[in-house]
Amino acid sequence: MKKFMIRFLFAVGFVTITVLACSRNIFNFTGDEKVVVTPHFDKNGYWKTDNFTIKRNQDKTFSYYGTNSLYGAYLAARVAHLRQDFDNAAEYYKIVIDKDASNSNINRTVYVILSSLGQIKEATPYAQKEIELGNTESIAPLIVAIKDFADGKYAQSRENIMLIKDKAHTTLINPLFEAWAYAGEKNEEQAIASIDKIEKDPALETMELFHKGMIYDYLGNKEKAQEMFGDIVKNHYQSVTYRLLEVITDFYVRNGDKDTAKKIFTRYNDNGLLSILLDNIDHKIETTHENSPAIIDTPQKGLAEALFNIGTIFRSSVGGTEFAQIYIAAASYLNPDYDISKIALANVLEEIGLLKEANKYYQQVGKNSGSYFIARAKIIENLNTLKEYDEAEKQIKLLLEDYPDNTQLLSDLGTIYGNMNRHDEAVDYYLKAIQSADTNDREIWPIYYALAVSYDKLNQKTKAEQNLQKALLLSNQNPDVMNYLGYSWLEQGRNIEQAAKMILEAYQKYPYEGHIIDSMGWIYFRLGMYTKAVEFLEQAAAMNPGNAVINDHLGDAYWLAGRKNEAVFQWNHALDLKEDADTLDKQKIKDKIENGIHSNITFEVKNPEILELLQNATLADDK
């Protein structure tokens, strides 16, 4: 079966250090697990009970009504929580706490949810209550410490953060927190001494130097700051991220050394994937002057950097996603202008499937930010994934006004039109994308692949094949391209032996891809080897149960293998499915349901090498 997808490719450099995170999932519901909530929405989208009413809106969000009773608020909170609707969950958990102040589990859930949303001020009373109950092993002291720090209560914030005694805190988090608190008190000696408490690990050296440099810079010790930043550039240049580059070049320009800033920038600017992001640094180098404020000009912004660094560490560790969300959200709370933290927080939300929530953070990145392009492109990607194609089209056209010759945007608009079955327009934009790019660049092979798919949908087979051959050459025989071209030939009854060879090779490389397994099954079907066809098509259908074409193929194989009742079931099932439904001849399927299959056009493979490969091919073990 033919299948195609282009994904946006964007990257932001993050610190990649691994720290062991707590294994407890902090978003697990910890209330009365005996309560079973099974929603039953009516045709108008309402779920009504004696205690509450929930409305399922057209945009897939939920509205909650009549939840003033304790039990009603609890159930509404539970439903919202299970649906990962954290804003509403927190609000209704608050009602529960107001009516049942002794419920420590709900209290903990409230401050965890609120802090994960960056609502540190709102989370603090609940976290303070947790501390008063004697529980200092949770994140409650962290939340209270962050709120104290934001208010300039540096000594108090140190006391609270030091309540947490686990290894991750004592060896990394607490020293960073403590250092910026001392910096807030203008105590350089204690601030640097606190950084020196960080566990000695080569992977942490760049972070230590970076925070020392920022603290020295904030406290006016330019000589020591330059020593720290110079050490990073000279000895740890491979660990330099976008943020480090931004802060370090800013330091040199403010101190009258624009030439050094330009040299450092040039070393990292390869005009590659991050060129748009790096253009912002180049612009800042040209526009910053000696009287410009530092990027990190308050202790709050300094601690935001530390929390962001910690969040990215948790993000790279097993089970650390939820902790990453809290730390990165806290970074945004302390520095509302910290756009990279907003993008990182949106990335975390994407990883757990909350695309609409992720887009809320991407939308906060302003047009003057160096991260603007990435944020808007990610919004468009998520809208495309959510199948909100009209809005995706609108947003990408707005972005194209600022970046009219951007190859990726032109290609992505083509993909959106392809998803909308507007393939004539898709072809236009894929051709514009190719024209805007270096045609010798092997990285643009997906555009040729996408163009071929649209030509194929328009039944322009010659142009489709030409572009598939081009994609095959540029991609160095990519299995998906081989599979698509091989399947196309199979459907046209052309180049059968070459088609079989291509699909076999694709399967050897990608034995767990449902669409490639489907193509394998279809080879056997066309060769009249129905037992083998059923074997492969059953696994393809198990891997892609929602795909209409695969289920139709399986029905055909069942019928000619003598399993007629199963065949009719599969055909009926295929008519109900949406994935690839646009490629089905539904009337033909209905005719098969009524009359079955009377004959099959079969082909022959004479090449003994290919025949042997087909006869010996077996299904890969289930993953």
N, C-alpha and C positions, 0 to 999 in steps of 0.2 A: 504494500500500500504506500501511496505517496504522502509525505508529511513534511511540513516546513514551518519553521519558526525562527524569527530573528529577535534577539534580545538586545536591549540597550547595554552598552559596555561603558561603565563609568567606574572610576576608582578614586578614592581619597586615601592618602597615606596615613596609616595608623601605627602606633607603637605595637609591636607584636611580641609581647612578653607573656609567658604563661605563669599563672599563679593558681594554686589549688583553691577553687571556690567551694563554698558550702554547698552540699548536695541537696539541701531541703528546697523544694520548689515554693518560693514565698508567695506565689499566687494561688496555691492550692487552697480550696475552701476548707476552713477549720471549724465550721459550726456543726450543728446537729446533722450528721450524715444520714440519719434515719428518715429524714424528710425527702421524699421522692417527688420531683416536680416534672410532670409531663405536660407540655403545652398543647392546647387544642385550639387553633385559630379557626374562626368561622370564615365564610366566603368574603366577608368585608375586611378581614385582617384583624379582628378583635378576638382576644381571649379573656373571657369574663368569668370571675369566680365571686364568691360571697365577700372576699376580702380585698380584691383588687381587679383592675382591668388593664390589659396591655394591648396597645395598638401597633401592629406591624405596618410601618410606612412603606411607600413605594420605593424609597431610596434605600431600603433594607435596614433602616434604623428603627428604634422602638420608642414609643411614648408610654408613660406609666401614669395611671390615674387611681384615685381612691385608695391610697396606701397608708392612711393615717393610723390604722391599727398596728399593733406590734407584729402580729403574725402576718398581716398583709404586707407590711414594709419588709419583713424578713424574706418572704417568698419573692417579692419583686426584686429585692437585692440579690437574692440567690440566682434568679433567672438572668438578670442583667450580668452578673458575674460569670455565670457559665457561658454566656454569649460573648464574653470579653467586652461588654459594654461598660467599661470601668467608670466612666463619669457618672452614669446613673446608678451603678452599683454602690459607689461611695456615698451618694446622696441618701440612698435608702438604708444603707448600713448605719448612717448617722442617726436616722430616725429610730432604729433599733437601740442604739447606744443611749439615746436620750430617754427612752422608755425602760431600758434595762442596763443601767450603768455598771452592773457587776459582770457583764459578759466580756471577759478578757479576750476571748478568741475573735469576736467581732471587732473589738477595739483595735486589736493588732491588724486585722484585715483592712480596717479603715485607713490607718496611717501608712500601711504598705502601698495601698492603691493610690492614695493622694500623693505620696512622695514619688511614685513612679510616673505620675502625671506632671511632676515639677511643682506641685502645690505644697511647698515646704511649710509655708506659714500656716496653712490650713491643717497640715498633718501634725504640727508641733504639739498642740494640746493633747492629742491622743498618744503621741510618743512619750510625752512627759508623764502621762498617767501610767504608761508601761514601766517607766523607770521607777516611779513611786511604788509600784507593786514589786519592785526588786528584780525585775528582769532586765539585766544589762548585757545579756548575750545576744540580743536581737539587734536590729538596726535602729532601734529607738534612740539610743544616745547619739548616733550619727545625725539623725534628723534634727534633734534639739541643738547639737553642736553647730550644724550648718546655719540654723536660724540665729543663734547667738552671734556667729561670725558675721552674718549679713548685717546685724545690728551694731557691729563694732565692739561686741563684748568678747574680746579675744581671750582673756584669761579664763572666762567662764566656758568658752567653747573648748579650750584645751582640757579643762577638767572633765567635760562630758565625753569627749572623744576618747580620753584615756580610760574610761570605764570599760571599753571593749578590749578584751584580752586575747582574742584568737590570734594565731600566728600571722595571718595576712595583715591584720591591723598593726600588731606590734613591730613587724619587720618592714612595713612599707607605708600603709595608709596613715597611721598615727604620726609617724615622723614628718610626712609631707604636710599634714594638717597643722601640726605643732609649729613647723618652720614658718608657714605663712602667718600664723597667729603672732609669732614673735616679730615677724616683719611688720605686721600691723602696729606693733608697739615700738617700732624703730630699733629693735634689739638685734643688730646684725650678728653678733657673736653667737647668741643662742639660736638664731634662725639657722645659721650654717651648721652649728653643732647638731641641730635636729636632723638636718639632711644627712649628716654623717652617720646617723643611727640606722639608716636604711641598710638592709642585709646586703652584704657584698656579693654581687653577682654581675658578671660581665654584661648580661642582658639589661641590667638596670643602670649602667654607667651613664648612658646618654641622658636618661631622665634626670639623674642626679645633677649632672653638669647643667642641664637646661634650667632646672629650678634654682640652682645656685646663681646662674647668670641672671635670671629674671629678678631674683631677690636683690642681688648686688646692684643691678640697674635701678630698681625701684628705690633703693636706699641711697643712691647717688654715688656708689663706688664704681665708677666707670672702668677703672683699670682692671679690677678683679672681674667685672662682668665680661670685659673683652677677653680676659684670660680663659674664662669658662667657655664662651662662645667659640673662641679660636680653637680650643681643644676639640670641640665637637666637629668643626669643619675639617680640622687636620687629621684627627685620629678616629672619628666615628662618622665619616661622611656618608657611609652606606646606610646609616640609621636616620638620616635627616628626612623628616616628613614635611609636608606642605606647611604645617603650622610652625615647625622649627625654622624653616626657611623664611617664613614671613616675619617672625619675631627677630631673628638674627639680622636679616638685611635691614629691617627697620632700625635696629640698634646702631648699626654702622652709619646709616644715613643721618640719623639724629646727632651723631657725634662727628659729623663733618667728613666722613670717609665714604663718599658715594662710590668711588672707584672700587673699593673692596667689596661693597655690597653688590655692584654689578658683576664683578668676577665670580662671587659666590653664586649669584643667580644664574649666570651663564653656564656654570658647571652642571646645574641640574635641569636646565631648560633644553629638552631634546626635541621640542616641537611635536611631541607625541600626543598620547591620549589626554594628558592633563594640560595641554597647551593653553586652553581657554582659562583654566584656573590659574596657571602660572602667569598669564598676561596681567592678571590683577596685581601680582607682586611687582612686576616690571613697572606698571603704572604707579604703584605706591613709591617705588624707588625714585621715580622722576618727580613726584609731587610732594614728597615728604621733605621737610627742612629741619634745621637744628632746633627750632622752637616748637616743633610738632610734639604733641603728647605721645608717650610710649603706648604701644598696644596694651601692655600690662602696666597700668598706672595706678592700680588700687590693689590692696591685699585680696579683696573679693575676687577680682579677675585672676589673680595669681592662684588662689585656691580653686577657682573654676577650672584652670588648666590642670591642676593636680587631680581633681575629681574626674575630669574627662579622661586623663591618662589611666586612672584606675578603672574607669568604666570600660575602656577598650581592652584592658588586661582581662577583666572578668568576661568580656565578650568572647575572647579567644580561648576561654577555659571551659571544660565540660560542665554543663549545668549552670553556667554563669550568666545566661541571657537576662534573667529578671534582675539580678544585681546590677548588671551593666546598665539596664534601663534606669534604675534609681540614681546611680552615680552620674550618668550623662544628663538626666533631667535636672539634677541638682546643679550641675555645671551651668546649664542654661538659666537656672534661677539666680545664681550668683552673678552671671554675666549675660544679661538678656540680648546683648549684641553679638554673642559668640555663635556665629552662623554654622561653623563646622559641627558644634555640639548638636545643633538642631538637625542637621543632616544625619549625624550618627544616630540620634534618637529615632529619627524616622526610619533608618535602616533596621534598627532593632525591631520596631513595630512591624516592618515588612516581613521580617524573618518569622514572626508568629502569626502572619496572615492578616494583620490589621492595616490594610492598605488605605482605607479612608482616613484613619487616624494618622497614618504616616504622612499623608498629603497635607494635613493641617499644619504639621511642622515644616514641611517643604515650603508651604505658602508664606511662612513667616520670614523667609530669606528674601531680602529686598533687592531691588534691581542694581543698586550700587555695590553689592557684595560680589566678591570674586567667586563665590559659590552659587551665584544666581543661575547660571546656565545648567549646572548639574541638578540643582533643586527643581527647576522647571522641567527638565528632561525626565526626571524621576516621577514627577506628577503625571506627565503624559504616559509614561510606561505603566504606571499603576492604573490610570484610567483605561488604558488599552486592555490590561489584564482583567479589569472589572467589566469589560465589554461596554464601557460608556464611550462609544466611538465618536459620537457627535461632539462631546466635550473635549475628547482627546484631539480631534481634528481642529477645533477652535483654538485650543491652547498651543498646539504645535505651529499653527499658522501665525499666531502672535509672536512666537519665539523666532520664527523664520524672518520676521520683519527686522530683527536685530542681527540675525545670523543667516543671511539669504543664501549663502553658498556652503553651508555646513552639510557635509556629506551624510553624516549620521541622521540629522534631522530630515533631510530629503528622503532618505531611505525609510526612516520610521514612518513618515507620512504615507509613503507607498504601502507599508505594511498595514497601516490603519485602513487605507482604502481597500486593500486586499481582504481584510477581516470583514469589511462592509460589503464585500462582493462587488465593489466598484473597480473592476480590474483594468478598465481602460485608463482610469486616473492613476491607478497604482503603477501601471507601465510608464506613464509620463514621468512620475516622480522617481522611479528607479533609474530611468535613463538620465534624469537631471543629476541624480546622486553620482552615477558613474562618470558623467561629464565633469562634475566638480572635483572628482578625486584623481589621484595618480593611477592611471589604468594599469601600471606595472606593479601596483601595490597588492601583494597577495592577500592582505587583510580584507579586501573588498569582495572576496569571492561570495560571501553570503548575499550580496546585492544581485549578482548575476543569478544566483540560485533563486532568489525571490522573484526576479524578473521572469525567469523561466517558468515558475509556477503560475504567474499571472498570464503569461502567454498560453500556457497549457489550459488554464480555465477559460480563456477566450477561444480555445480550439485552434490556435495558431501553432500547430505542432512543429513545423520547421524551425520557427524562431525559438520555440521552447527548447528544442533539442540543441540548437546552436549555443544557447546560453547555458544549458546544463553542461555541455562539453567545455565551455569556458570556465565554469565554476569548478568542474572536475580537475582541470589543469591547474588553476590557481590554488585550489585547496589540497593539492597533492593526494588526490583520490579519496576525498572525504566519504565515509561510508553512507551517510545520508544522501549525498548526491548520487553515488553509485546506485543505491537502492531506488531512488526516484527515477533515474534514467532507465535502469533495468526494468522496473515495473511498467514504465511508459511503453517500452518496446514490447513487453509481454502483452499489454493491452491492445497494441496495434498489430500484433502477430508478426512482428519484424525482429530480425537479429536475435532469434530465440536462444541460441547457444551462448551468444555474448551476454544477453540479458541474464541468463541463468548463472553464468560465471560471475557477473557483477554482483548479483544479489547474494550468491554464496560467499563472495569475499566480504561483502558488507556484514553478513551474518557472523562470519568468523571474527570480525572486529567488534561488533556490537550485538552479542548473542542475547542480550536482555531487553532490546528495544522492540516493543510490541508491533510497530509498523513494519519493521524489517522481518520479524517472525511471520507476520501476515503475508509478506511478499514471498517468503519461503513456502508457506502453505499454498499460495496461489500458483507457484511453479508446479508443485506436485499435482494440483488440481488440473492445470492445463496439460500435464503429461499423462493424465488419467490414473495417477497413483493416489487413489482416494483415501486409503488408510493413512498414508503418510500426511496427506493434506489435512485430514481431521486432527491428527496428532499435533501439528504445528499451529493450526488455526484455533484449536481449543486453548493452547497456551497464550496465543495472541489476544484472544477474547478475555482470558482471565486477567491479563495485564492491562487491557484497555476495555473494560466492560461497558463504557459509555460510547464506544465508537460504532457508528451505524454501519460503515463499510465492512469492518472486520466481522461484525455479527451477521451481515448479509452473506459474506464469503463462507462463514462457518455453516450457515444454512444450506448453501449450495453443496458444500462438501458432504454434509450429513445426508442430503437427499440421494446423491449418487453413490454414497456408501451404504445405502439401504436403510438409513435411520430417518424415516420420513416424518414421524411425529415430532422428533427433535428439530428437524429442518423447518417445519411450519412454525414451531415456537420461535426459532431464531429469526425468521423473516418478520414475524409479527413484532418481535422485540426490536429489530432494526428500524422499523417504521416509527417507533416511539422515541428513538434516540436522536440527540441533537448534533453530537460531534461528527463532522464530515457529512451531515445529512444533505447538504447542498449538492453533493456529488452523486447522490443516489437517483436512480430512475424508479420512483415510487410506484408508478403504474406497473412497471415490469415486476416489481416485488409482489404486488397484489395479484398479478397474473400467476406468479409462481405459487402463491398461497392457494389459489383456486385450482391450478392445473399441474403444479409440479414442474420438473425439468424433463423435457423429452430427449434432449441430446446435449452434448458438450463438444465444443470445438477444441480438439486436442492437438498438441504439437509433438514433435519428435526431436530428441537430442541424440545425435549420432556420435559425437565426440566422446571416445571412451574415457578420457580423463575427467570430463565434466560429469558423465554418467556415473562414474565411480564415486565422485564427490557427493553427488545427489543421493546415491544409494547408501552411503556411509554416514551422511549427516544425521546427527542426533540432537535432541533438545538439550540445551544447557540446563544444569540443575537449577531448581527454583532458588532464588536468593532468599 
